[in-house]
């Protein structure tokens, strides 16, 4: 049996998991998969987060991919990173760079088992800031400057591919080379706020072909997180990766309040497996009926009759779900055109909506990103549901 066939039945522990520590964020990216902005007052506290890390250590989880929101605005963020490393749980965290100053960059460079991903969705400010907000390009490059100067090594530049930045692939690669970093490309899903912007941002068929050909030519130096296995149907050369949907099998998501979902891109009650406060993460992973159903191999549905099915495995579960397509149907970005045909006849108005909108209520999108880094107060944090995601911090 092939290794990927074993993975389809699930592992005793996830290879890695995504953990969103907070929904608080100083940005309001138009494609944010978790509709982040404001804190949820029910966030796991420091002690509860430590308990989760203890359990991940017992389960021998290789690493945890921490995101948000902007995880670094949590007052205990770096404390939790240190705790995870001390307990032999590797940490990879994604950040827009707002709190990566020189001192923190040096501290991170001296840590074992820590990797940093700087989010950047345009190789130029014009393309990036249209998605992530005015000033976010400058903030990201400043953080990369600090990491490079601190000798961090091969940090990651993480890019969500859209129809507006695929033409910049070579520029992204050059930027990574300039910083001694590694490029990481991920697929845009119609999750969170991305459900409302997917139609205008997701790559079109010509863009998909351009991306596939570029990855075939340059993929040995680029990470993709197995995001683009649906593109394998375009040619005879497969892209590196597992070539399967790992939801509930090898990956999952813990959200800020401890809910466990099968996939970081499928935040919806249909994919809710349990809560770490109720049962503990290990019990959810091993005993969830939701995960058990995903680990039962299916027939492939209507896609199984397609000659390209072995190459693409039917595509992304979350992309189908949030565009109103059946889970056993074609991916909406099916390179054979079956997804476009299905979308043309689907009732998009009845498509499920992602759970939980934490977006800012104020005019955040029109404001430039604050470049002054906050420092922590010694007193208690302000209201966790405060409109300001940097509540509890003050300017230098």
For each residue, the residues with C-beta under 8 A, 3 or more apart:
1: 5 6
2: 5 6
3: 6 7
4: 7 8 242 243 244
5: 1 2 8 9
6: 1 2 3 9 11
7: 3 4 10 11 242 244 246 249 250
8: 4 5 244 249 295 297
9: 5 6 249 295 297
10: 7 248 249 250 291 294 295
11: 6 7 14 15 249 250
12: 59 286
13: 59 60 61 285
14: 11 17 61 250 251 252 285
15: 11 61 62 246 250 251
16: 61 62 63 64 65 92 250 251
17: 14 56 61 64 65 251 252 253 254
18: 64 65 66 67 251 252 253 254 264
19: 52 64 65 66 67 253 254
20: 23 34 66 67 68 69 71 253 254 255 256 264
21: 43 44 49 66 67 68 69 71 74 77 80 256
22: 25 36 39 40 43 68 69 70 71 73 74 256
23: 20 34 35 36 37 38 39 40 43 68 69 256 356 358
24: 36 37 38 39 68 69 70 73 74 389 390 391
25: 22 28 32 36 37 68 69 70 73 96 389
26: 70 73 96 98 364 369 370 389 390
27: 32 70 96 132 133 136 364 369
28: 25 32 37 133 193 359 360 364 365
29: 32 121 131 132 133 193
30: 131 193 194 196 197 201 365
31: 121 131 160 162 188 192 193 194 197 198 201
32: 25 27 28 29 35 36 192 193 194
33: 189 191 192 194 264 265 267
34: 20 23 68 69 191 192 255 267 356 358
35: 23 32 192 193 354 356 357 358 359
36: 22 23 24 25 32 68 69 70 192 358 359
37: 23 24 25 28 69 358 359 360 364 389
38: 23 24 358 359 360 361 385 386 387 389
39: 22 23 24 43 256 358 384 385 386 389 391
40: 22 23 43 256 257 356 358 384 385
41: 383 384 385
42: 256 257
43: 21 22 23 39 40 256 257 384
44: 21 48 49 52 256 257 258 276 277
45: 48 49
46: 49 50 76 79 80
47: 50 51
48: 44 45 51 52 258 276 277
49: 21 44 45 46 52 53 76 80
50: 46 47 53 54 80 83
51: 47 48 54 55 276
52: 19 44 48 49 55 56 254 258 276 281
53: 49 50 56 57 64 80 83 84 87 89
54: 50 51 57 58 87
55: 51 52 58 59 276 280 281 282
56: 17 52 53 59 61 64 84 87 89 281
57: 53 54 60 61 87 88 89
58: 54 55 282
59: 12 13 55 56 281 282 285
60: 13 57
61: 13 14 15 16 17 56 57 64 89
62: 15 16 90
63: 16 89 90 91 92 113 115
64: 16 17 18 19 53 56 61 84 89 90 91 92
65: 16 17 18 19 92 93 94
66: 18 19 20 21 71 81 91 92 93 94
67: 18 19 20 21 71 93 94 264
68: 20 21 22 23 24 25 34 36 71 73 94 256
69: 20 21 22 23 24 25 34 36 37 73 256 358 389
70: 22 24 25 26 27 36 73 95 96 98 99 389
71: 20 21 22 66 67 68 74 77 93 94 95
72: 77 78 93 95 98 99 100
73: 22 24 25 26 68 69 70 77 98 99 374 389 390 393
74: 21 22 24 71 77 80
75: 376 381 392 393
76: 46 49 79 80
77: 21 71 72 73 74 80 81
78: 72 81 82 104 107
79: 46 76 82 83
80: 21 46 49 50 53 74 76 77 83 84
81: 66 77 78 84 85 91 93 111 114
82: 78 79 85 86 111
83: 50 53 79 80 86 87
84: 53 56 64 80 81 87 89 90 91 113
85: 81 82 88 89 90 91 111 112 113 114
86: 82 83
87: 53 54 56 57 83 84
88: 57 85 113
89: 53 56 57 61 63 64 84 85 113
90: 62 63 64 84 85 113 114 115
91: 63 64 66 81 84 85 113 114 115
92: 16 63 64 65 66 114 115 116 117 156
93: 65 66 67 71 72 81 114 115 116 117
94: 65 66 67 68 71 117 119 158
95: 70 71 72 98 99 100 116 117 118 119 143
96: 25 26 27 70 118 119 132 136 139 140 143 369
97: 100 118 119 139 140 142 143 144
98: 26 70 72 73 95 139 143 369 370 373
99: 70 72 73 95 104 373 374
100: 72 95 97 104 105 108 116 118 142 143 146 147
101: 104 105 146 373
102: 105 106 146 149 150
103: 106 107
104: 78 99 100 101 107 108 146
105: 100 101 102 108 109 143 146 147 149 150 152
106: 102 103 109 110 150
107: 78 103 104 110 111
108: 100 104 105 111 114 116 147 150 152
109: 105 106 147 150 151 152 153
110: 106 107
111: 81 82 85 107 108 114
112: 85
113: 63 84 85 88 89 90 91
114: 81 85 90 91 92 93 108 111
115: 63 90 91 92 93 155 156
116: 92 93 95 100 108 147 152 155 156
117: 92 93 94 95 155 156 157 158 184
118: 95 96 97 100 140 143 144 147 155 156 157 158 181
119: 94 95 96 97 132 140 158 159 160
120: 123 128 137 140 157 158 159 172 175
121: 29 31 127 128 131 132 159 160 162 165
122: 125 126 127 128 129 130 131 132 137 164 165 168
123: 120 127 128 165 168 171 172 175
124: 127 128 137 168 171
125: 122 128 129 137 138
126: 122 129 130
127: 121 122 123 124 130 131 164 165 168
128: 120 121 122 123 124 125 131 132 136 137 140 165
129: 122 125 126 132 133 134 135 136 137
130: 122 126 127 164
131: 29 30 31 121 122 127 128 160 162 164 201
132: 27 29 96 119 121 122 128 129 136 137
133: 27 28 29 129 136 364 365 367 368 369
134: 129 366 367 368 369
135: 129 138 139 368 369 370 371
136: 27 96 128 129 132 133 139 140 369
137: 120 122 124 125 128 129 132 140 141
138: 125 135 141 142 369 371
139: 96 97 98 135 136 142 143 369 371
140: 96 97 118 119 120 128 136 137 143 144
141: 137 138 144 145
142: 97 100 138 139 145 146 371
143: 95 96 97 98 100 105 118 139 140 146 147
144: 97 118 140 141 147 148 155 157 179 181
145: 141 142 148 149
146: 100 101 102 104 105 142 143 149 150
147: 100 105 108 109 116 118 143 144 150 152 155 179
148: 144 145 151 152 179 180 181
149: 102 105 145 146
150: 102 105 106 108 109 146 147
151: 109 148
152: 105 108 109 116 147 148 155
153: 109 180
154: 180 181 182
155: 115 116 117 118 144 147 152 179 181 182
156: 92 115 116 117 118 181 182 183 184 223
157: 117 118 120 144 172 175 176 179 181 182 183 184
158: 94 117 118 119 120 184 186
159: 119 120 121 165 172 183 184 185 186
160: 31 119 121 131 186 187 188
161: 165 166 185 186 187 188 203 211
162: 31 121 131 165 166 188 201 202 203
163: 166 201 202 203 204 207
164: 122 127 130 131 167 201
165: 121 122 123 127 128 159 161 162 168 169 172
166: 161 162 163 169 203 207 210 211
167: 164 210
168: 122 123 124 127 165 171 172
169: 165 166 172 173 210 211 214 218
170: 173 174
171: 123 124 168 174 175
172: 120 123 157 159 165 168 169 175 176 183 185
173: 169 170 176 177 183 218 221 222
174: 170 171 177 178
175: 120 123 157 171 172 178 179 181
176: 157 172 173 179 181 182 183
177: 173 174 180
178: 174 175
179: 144 147 148 155 157 175 176
180: 148 153 154 177
181: 118 144 148 154 155 156 157 175 176
182: 154 155 156 157 176 221 222 223
183: 156 157 159 172 173 176 221 222 223
184: 117 156 157 158 159 222 223 224 225
185: 159 161 172 211 215 222 223 224 227 228
186: 158 159 160 161 224 225 227
187: 160 161 227 228 316 319
188: 31 160 161 162 194 198 201 202 203
189: 33 194 198 265 316 318 319 322
190: 194 195 198 202 318 319 322 323 332
191: 33 34 194 195 265 266 267 318 322 354
192: 31 32 33 34 35 36 195 267 354
193: 28 29 30 31 32 35 196 197 359
194: 30 31 32 33 188 189 190 191 197 198 201
195: 190 191 192 198 322 351 353 354
196: 30 193
197: 30 31 193 194 200 201
198: 31 188 189 190 194 195 201 202 322 323
199: 202
200: 197
201: 30 31 131 162 163 164 188 194 197 198
202: 162 163 188 190 198 199 333
203: 161 162 163 166 188 207 208 211 333
204: 163 207 208
205: 208 209 335 337
206: 209 210
207: 163 166 203 204 210 211
208: 203 204 205 211 212 231 234 333 335
209: 205 206 212 213 234 335
210: 166 167 169 206 207 213 214
211: 161 166 169 185 203 207 208 214 215 228 231
212: 208 209 215 216 228 231 234 235 239 335
213: 209 210 216 217
214: 169 210 211 217 218
215: 185 211 212 218 219 222 224 228 231 239
216: 212 213 219 235 237 239
217: 213 214
218: 169 173 214 215 221 222
219: 215 216 222 224 239 240
220: 240
221: 173 182 183 218
222: 173 182 183 184 185 215 218 219
223: 156 182 183 184 185
224: 184 185 186 215 219 227 228 239 240 241
225: 184 186 241
226: 229 241 242 243 244 246
227: 185 186 187 224
228: 185 187 211 212 215 224 231 239 241
229: 226 232 239 241 242 243 244 312 313 315
230: 233 312 315 316 331 333 334 335
231: 208 211 212 215 228 234 239 312 335
232: 229 235 238 239 243 308 311 312
233: 230 308 311 312 334 335 336
234: 208 209 212 231 335
235: 212 216 232
236:
237: 216
238: 232 243 311
239: 212 215 216 219 224 228 229 231 232 243
240: 219 220 224
241: 224 225 226 228 229
242: 4 7 226 229 246 250
243: 4 226 229 232 238 239 311 312 313
244: 4 7 8 226 229 249 313
245: 249 263 313 314 315 316 317
246: 7 15 226 242 249 250 251
247: 251 252 262 263 266 271 294 317 318
248: 10 251 252 262 263 271 273 288 290 291 294 295
249: 7 8 9 10 11 244 245 246 291 294 295
250: 7 10 11 14 15 16 242 246
251: 14 15 16 17 18 246 247 248 263 264
252: 14 17 18 247 248 260 261 262 263 264 273 285 291
253: 17 18 19 20 260 261 262 263 264 267
254: 17 18 19 20 52 258 259 260 276 281
255: 20 34 258 259 260 261 267
256: 20 21 22 23 39 40 42 43 44 68 69
257: 40 42 43 44 275
258: 44 48 52 254 255 275 276 277
259: 254 255 272 274 275
260: 252 253 254 255 272 273 274 275 276 281 284 285 288
261: 252 253 255 264 266 267 268 271 272 273
262: 247 248 252 253 266 271 273 290 291 294
263: 245 247 248 251 252 253 266 271 317 318
264: 18 20 33 67 251 252 253 261 267
265: 33 189 191 316 318 319
266: 191 247 261 262 263 270 271 317 318 321 322
267: 33 34 191 192 253 255 261 264 271 354 355 356
268: 261 271 272 321 322 352 353 354 355
269: 272 355
270: 266 321 352
271: 247 248 261 262 263 266 267 268 290
272: 259 260 261 268 269 290
273: 248 252 260 261 262 284 285 288 290 291
274: 259 260 278 279 283 284 288 290
275: 257 258 259 260 278 279 284
276: 44 48 51 52 55 254 258 260 279 280 281 284
277: 44 48 258
278: 274 275
279: 274 275 276 283 284 287
280: 55 276 283 284
281: 52 55 56 59 254 260 276 284 285
282: 55 58 59 285 286
283: 274 279 280 286 287
284: 260 273 274 275 276 279 280 281 287 288 291
285: 13 14 59 252 260 273 281 282 288 291
286: 12 282 283
287: 279 283 284 292
288: 248 260 273 274 284 285 291 292
289: 292 293
290: 248 262 271 272 273 274 293 294
291: 10 248 249 252 262 273 284 285 288 294 295
292: 287 288 289 295 296
293: 289 290 296
294: 10 247 248 249 262 290 291
295: 8 9 10 248 249 291 292
296: 292 293
297: 8 9
298: 301 328
299: 304 328
300: 303 304 309 313 314 328
301: 298 304 314 326 327 328 329
302: 305 328 329 330
303: 300 306 309 312 314 315 328 329 330 338
304: 299 300 301 309 314
305: 302 309
306: 303 309 330 336 338
307:
308: 232 233 311 312 335 336
309: 300 303 304 305 306 312 313 314
310: 313
311: 232 233 238 243 308
312: 229 230 231 232 233 243 303 308 309 315 331 334 335
313: 229 243 244 245 300 309 310
314: 245 300 301 303 304 309 328 329 330 331
315: 229 230 245 303 312 319 320 330 331 332 333 334 339
316: 187 189 230 245 265 319 320 331
317: 245 247 263 266 320 321 327
318: 189 190 191 247 263 265 266 321 322
319: 187 189 190 265 315 316 322 323 331 332 333
320: 315 316 317 323 325 326 327 329 330 331 332
321: 266 268 270 317 318 325 327 351 352
322: 189 190 191 195 198 266 268 318 319 351 352 354
323: 190 198 319 320 332 343 346 348 351
324: 346 347 348 350 351 352
325: 320 321 329 330 332 339 342 343 346
326: 301 320 329
327: 301 317 320 321
328: 298 299 300 301 302 303 314
329: 301 302 303 314 320 325 326 342
330: 302 303 306 314 315 320 325 334 336 338 339 341 342
331: 230 312 314 315 316 319 320 334 339
332: 190 315 319 320 323 325 339 340 342 343
333: 202 203 208 230 315 319 339
334: 230 233 312 315 330 331 337 338 339 340 342
335: 205 208 209 212 230 231 233 234 308 312
336: 233 306 308 330
337: 205 334 340 341
338: 303 306 330 334 341 342
339: 315 325 330 331 332 333 334 342 343
340: 332 334 337 343 344
341: 330 337 338 344 345
342: 325 329 330 332 334 338 339 345 346
343: 323 325 332 339 340 346 348
344: 340 341
345: 341 342
346: 323 324 325 342 343 351
347: 324 350 351
348: 323 324 343 351
349:
350: 324 347
351: 195 321 322 323 324 346 347 348
352: 268 270 321 322 324
353: 195 268
354: 35 191 192 195 267 268 322 357
355: 267 268 269
356: 23 34 35 40 267
357: 35 354
358: 23 34 35 36 37 38 39 40 69
359: 28 35 36 37 38 193
360: 28 37 38 364 387 389
361: 38 387
362: 387
363: 366 367
364: 26 27 28 37 133 360 367
365: 28 30 133
366: 134 363
367: 133 134 363 364
368: 133 134 135
369: 26 27 96 98 133 134 135 136 138 139
370: 26 98 135
371: 135 138 139 142
372: 395 396
373: 98 99 101 396
374: 73 99 390 393 394 395 396
375: 393 394 395 396
376: 75 392 393
377: 392 393 394
378:
379:
380: 392
381: 75 384 391 392
382: 386 388 391 392
383: 41 386 391
384: 39 40 41 43 381 391
385: 38 39 40 41
386: 38 39 382 383 389 391
387: 38 360 361 362
388: 382 391
389: 24 25 26 37 38 39 69 70 73 360 386
390: 24 26 73 374 393
391: 24 39 381 382 383 384 386 388
392: 75 376 377 380 381 382
393: 73 75 374 375 376 377 390
394: 374 375 377
395: 372 374 375
396: 372 373 374 375
